[in-house]
């Protein structure tokens, strides 16, 4: 499975920046889970996948300091674009987090050719 981080027009990846700014332990756990997803796909242990709405899904990852969510869209059978990441602080996903992810999802779907041949996760500097 390919994992690609959504990038803004100026090349920034908000989801990646959130993960990089976490403490070392949480960052290592999340990157480890993402590596497992690349290798094992949806059969990855210690990770849950949940449908949010339409084409928007989330990856649920638990760390020592709490839970994290990464919203994504599948643009091909085995290509996921990681749209938005945040630390879980309530039972339900906050509406502003969903709106942010939906805005990025629309942008990805409108420009999916830009993402189809790309696979950057393996080259991410952690």
Secondary structure as a PSIPRED ss2 file (coil, helix, strand):
# PSIPRED VFORMAT (PSIPRED V4.0)

   1 X C   1.000  0.000  0.000
   2 X E   0.000  0.000  1.000
   3 X E   0.000  0.000  1.000
   4 X E   0.000  0.000  1.000
   5 X E   0.000  0.000  1.000
   6 X C   1.000  0.000  0.000
   7 X C   1.000  0.000  0.000
   8 X C   1.000  0.000  0.000
   9 X C   1.000  0.000  0.000
  10 X C   1.000  0.000  0.000
  11 X C   1.000  0.000  0.000
  12 X C   1.000  0.000  0.000
  13 X C   1.000  0.000  0.000
  14 X H   0.000  1.000  0.000
  15 X H   0.000  1.000  0.000
  16 X H   0.000  1.000  0.000
  17 X H   0.000  1.000  0.000
  18 X H   0.000  1.000  0.000
  19 X H   0.000  1.000  0.000
  20 X H   0.000  1.000  0.000
  21 X C   1.000  0.000  0.000
  22 X C   1.000  0.000  0.000
  23 X C   1.000  0.000  0.000
  24 X H   0.000  1.000  0.000
  25 X H   0.000  1.000  0.000
  26 X H   0.000  1.000  0.000
  27 X H   0.000  1.000  0.000
  28 X H   0.000  1.000  0.000
  29 X H   0.000  1.000  0.000
  30 X H   0.000  1.000  0.000
  31 X H   0.000  1.000  0.000
  32 X H   0.000  1.000  0.000
  33 X H   0.000  1.000  0.000
  34 X H   0.000  1.000  0.000
  35 X H   0.000  1.000  0.000
  36 X H   0.000  1.000  0.000
  37 X H   0.000  1.000  0.000
  38 X H   0.000  1.000  0.000
  39 X H   0.000  1.000  0.000
  40 X H   0.000  1.000  0.000
  41 X H   0.000  1.000  0.000
  42 X H   0.000  1.000  0.000
  43 X H   0.000  1.000  0.000
  44 X C   1.000  0.000  0.000
  45 X C   1.000  0.000  0.000
  46 X C   1.000  0.000  0.000
  47 X E   0.000  0.000  1.000
  48 X E   0.000  0.000  1.000
  49 X E   0.000  0.000  1.000
  50 X E   0.000  0.000  1.000
  51 X E   0.000  0.000  1.000
  52 X E   0.000  0.000  1.000
  53 X E   0.000  0.000  1.000
  54 X C   1.000  0.000  0.000
  55 X C   1.000  0.000  0.000
  56 X E   0.000  0.000  1.000
  57 X E   0.000  0.000  1.000
  58 X E   0.000  0.000  1.000
  59 X E   0.000  0.000  1.000
  60 X E   0.000  0.000  1.000
  61 X E   0.000  0.000  1.000
  62 X E   0.000  0.000  1.000
  63 X E   0.000  0.000  1.000
  64 X C   1.000  0.000  0.000
  65 X C   1.000  0.000  0.000
  66 X E   0.000  0.000  1.000
  67 X E   0.000  0.000  1.000
  68 X E   0.000  0.000  1.000
  69 X E   0.000  0.000  1.000
  70 X E   0.000  0.000  1.000
  71 X E   0.000  0.000  1.000
  72 X E   0.000  0.000  1.000
  73 X E   0.000  0.000  1.000
  74 X E   0.000  0.000  1.000
  75 X E   0.000  0.000  1.000
  76 X E   0.000  0.000  1.000
  77 X C   1.000  0.000  0.000
  78 X C   1.000  0.000  0.000
  79 X E   0.000  0.000  1.000
  80 X E   0.000  0.000  1.000
  81 X E   0.000  0.000  1.000
  82 X E   0.000  0.000  1.000
  83 X E   0.000  0.000  1.000
  84 X E   0.000  0.000  1.000
  85 X E   0.000  0.000  1.000
  86 X E   0.000  0.000  1.000
  87 X E   0.000  0.000  1.000
  88 X C   1.000  0.000  0.000
  89 X C   1.000  0.000  0.000
  90 X C   1.000  0.000  0.000
  91 X C   1.000  0.000  0.000
  92 X C   1.000  0.000  0.000
  93 X C   1.000  0.000  0.000
  94 X C   1.000  0.000  0.000
  95 X H   0.000  1.000  0.000
  96 X H   0.000  1.000  0.000
  97 X H   0.000  1.000  0.000
  98 X H   0.000  1.000  0.000
  99 X H   0.000  1.000  0.000
 100 X H   0.000  1.000  0.000
 101 X H   0.000  1.000  0.000
 102 X H   0.000  1.000  0.000
 103 X H   0.000  1.000  0.000
 104 X H   0.000  1.000  0.000
 105 X H   0.000  1.000  0.000
 106 X H   0.000  1.000  0.000
 107 X H   0.000  1.000  0.000
 108 X H   0.000  1.000  0.000
 109 X H   0.000  1.000  0.000
 110 X H   0.000  1.000  0.000
 111 X C   1.000  0.000  0.000
 112 X C   1.000  0.000  0.000
 113 X H   0.000  1.000  0.000
 114 X H   0.000  1.000  0.000
 115 X H   0.000  1.000  0.000
 116 X H   0.000  1.000  0.000
 117 X C   1.000  0.000  0.000
 118 X C   1.000  0.000  0.000
 119 X C   1.000  0.000  0.000
 120 X C   1.000  0.000  0.000
 121 X H   0.000  1.000  0.000
 122 X H   0.000  1.000  0.000
 123 X H   0.000  1.000  0.000
 124 X C   1.000  0.000  0.000
 125 X C   1.000  0.000  0.000
 126 X C   1.000  0.000  0.000
